[in-house]
Amino acid sequence: MFRLIAIAAVCTLLLIPIAGFSSNIISNGPLLVAVSVALTYFVIPIFMLRAWPAQKVKKLKSMSDALWDGELQTDEHKVFAVAQIEETEDEGLHFLVTTETGQTLSITGQYLYGPVERKSFPSEGVRLFKNSVTGQIYGIEPLGKPITSWPVFDPFTIGQVQSDLMIEDGKFYAMSIDEIISKLGLRPVESGSAAT
């Protein structure tokens, strides 16, 4: 959408310079208007649309299609520690989970709303459903007893989003939760240090 608005704005700004340049060549008023409008709103937009093509939206495969195609992968992990990073806007909840490997798993998305509201996640274990080809995460299944409290940290800021450490859904990090929090410069939520 931004691409189309930008092209329309540029073309509109070019109308007067095109008409001014064309007036040096064309003296007939109606023909001058027709040529200027045709160049501004037909020729230049076509050229700009070809020079700046739309990004192809990658179609995400549904979980049932992934299952049907043999691409659905489930991974179970024991949970030894968990921390939550507050949500900004509506991108979904963010959790960092220390697994049995000692690595930290990032679980991020709107699919976490239900399990957290039902107080079944965070839990002693988690089953992760993902596409083995694309890496797309479909959701989680909490396993074992729920964890009743965990540290909560302030949401990401612009500086943290632009840091060399990018927190991605379903990705494992060879760092502890504390190291990730420290590297991102996150602070505990002021209203309390644990969620219940």
VENSULJO-V965578 format. One record per residue. RES is the residue in one small letter. OMEGA is omega in radians with two decimals (NA if undefined). NEAR is the number of other C-alpha atoms within 12 Angstrom. Layout:
BEGIN
RES | OMEGA | NEAR
RES | OMEGA | NEAR
END
This chain:
BEGIN
m | 3.13 | 10
f | -3.13 | 11
r | -3.12 | 18
l | 3.12 | 18
i | 3.14 | 14
a | 3.13 | 16
i | 3.12 | 27
a | 3.14 | 22
a | 3.14 | 18
v | -3.14 | 20
c | 3.12 | 28
t | 3.10 | 23
l | -3.13 | 16
l | -3.08 | 24
l | -3.08 | 28
i | 3.09 | 19
p | 3.11 | 18
i | 3.11 | 28
a | 3.13 | 27
g | 3.12 | 18
f | -3.12 | 18
s | -3.14 | 25
s | 3.06 | 20
n | -3.08 | 13
i | -3.05 | 15
i | 3.14 | 18
s | 3.13 | 15
n | -3.06 | 13
g | -3.13 | 16
p | 3.11 | 13
l | 3.10 | 16
l | 3.12 | 24
v | -3.11 | 23
a | -3.14 | 20
v | -3.13 | 26
s | 3.13 | 29
v | 3.14 | 24
a | 3.11 | 22
l | -3.04 | 26
t | -3.00 | 30
y | 3.09 | 26
f | -3.04 | 20
v | -3.10 | 19
i | 3.09 | 27
p | 3.11 | 28
i | 3.12 | 19
f | -3.11 | 16
m | 3.10 | 24
l | 3.08 | 21
r | 3.13 | 15
a | -3.12 | 12
w | -3.08 | 16
p | 3.11 | 16
a | 3.08 | 14
q | 3.13 | 11
k | 3.13 | 6
v | -3.14 | 7
k | -3.13 | 8
k | 3.13 | 8
l | 3.14 | 17
k | 3.11 | 22
s | -3.14 | 20
m | 3.14 | 24
s | 3.07 | 17
d | 3.10 | 15
a | 3.09 | 24
l | -3.13 | 19
w | -3.11 | 13
d | 3.14 | 15
g | -3.10 | 15
e | -3.13 | 23
l | -3.13 | 26
q | 3.05 | 26
t | 3.10 | 25
d | 3.09 | 24
e | -3.14 | 22
h | 2.97 | 30
k | -3.10 | 27
v | 3.14 | 32
f | 3.09 | 25
a | -3.14 | 29
v | 3.05 | 38
a | 3.14 | 42
q | 3.01 | 41
i | -3.09 | 38
e | -3.13 | 30
e | 2.96 | 23
t | -3.08 | 19
e | -3.07 | 11
d | -3.12 | 15
e | 3.14 | 19
g | -3.13 | 23
l | 3.13 | 33
h | 3.05 | 34
f | 2.98 | 41
l | -3.02 | 39
v | 3.03 | 43
t | -3.08 | 35
t | -3.11 | 30
e | 3.13 | 19
t | -3.06 | 18
g | 3.10 | 19
q | 3.11 | 26
t | 3.12 | 34
l | 3.05 | 39
s | 3.07 | 37
i | -3.02 | 41
t | 3.02 | 33
g | 3.12 | 30
q | 3.12 | 24
y | 3.12 | 25
l | -3.10 | 33
y | -3.09 | 24
g | -3.14 | 19
p | 3.14 | 23
v | 3.11 | 28
e | 3.10 | 15
r | -3.12 | 13
k | 3.06 | 19
s | 3.06 | 24
f | 0.02 | 38
p | -3.09 | 43
s | -3.10 | 33
e | 3.11 | 26
g | -3.14 | 28
v | 3.01 | 36
r | -3.08 | 28
l | 3.10 | 32
f | -3.13 | 30
k | 3.10 | 33
n | -3.08 | 28
s | -3.13 | 22
v | -3.05 | 16
t | -3.09 | 19
g | 3.14 | 23
q | 3.11 | 29
i | 3.13 | 35
y | -3.12 | 34
g | -3.12 | 32
i | 2.95 | 34
e | 3.09 | 29
p | 3.12 | 29
l | 3.10 | 22
g | -3.09 | 18
k | 3.07 | 16
p | 3.02 | 24
i | -3.00 | 28
t | 3.11 | 19
s | -3.13 | 20
w | 3.13 | 27
p | 3.12 | 31
v | -3.09 | 29
f | 3.12 | 35
d | -3.14 | 25
p | 3.08 | 29
f | 3.02 | 30
t | 3.13 | 18
i | -3.14 | 13
g | -3.14 | 15
q | 3.12 | 21
v | -3.12 | 18
q | -3.14 | 12
s | -3.13 | 15
d | 3.09 | 11
l | 3.13 | 21
m | 3.11 | 21
i | -3.11 | 30
e | -3.13 | 23
d | 3.08 | 32
g | -3.10 | 34
k | 3.07 | 25
f | 3.12 | 25
y | -3.14 | 26
a | 3.12 | 19
m | 3.06 | 24
s | 3.08 | 26
i | -3.13 | 34
d | 3.13 | 26
e | 3.12 | 19
i | 3.14 | 33
i | 3.14 | 31
s | -3.12 | 16
k | 3.12 | 21
l | 3.13 | 26
g | -3.12 | 22
l | -3.13 | 28
r | 3.07 | 26
p | 3.10 | 24
v | -3.06 | 21
e | -3.02 | 15
s | 3.14 | 12
g | -3.09 | 15
s | 3.13 | 19
a | 3.07 | 20
a | 3.10 | 24
t | NA | 18
END
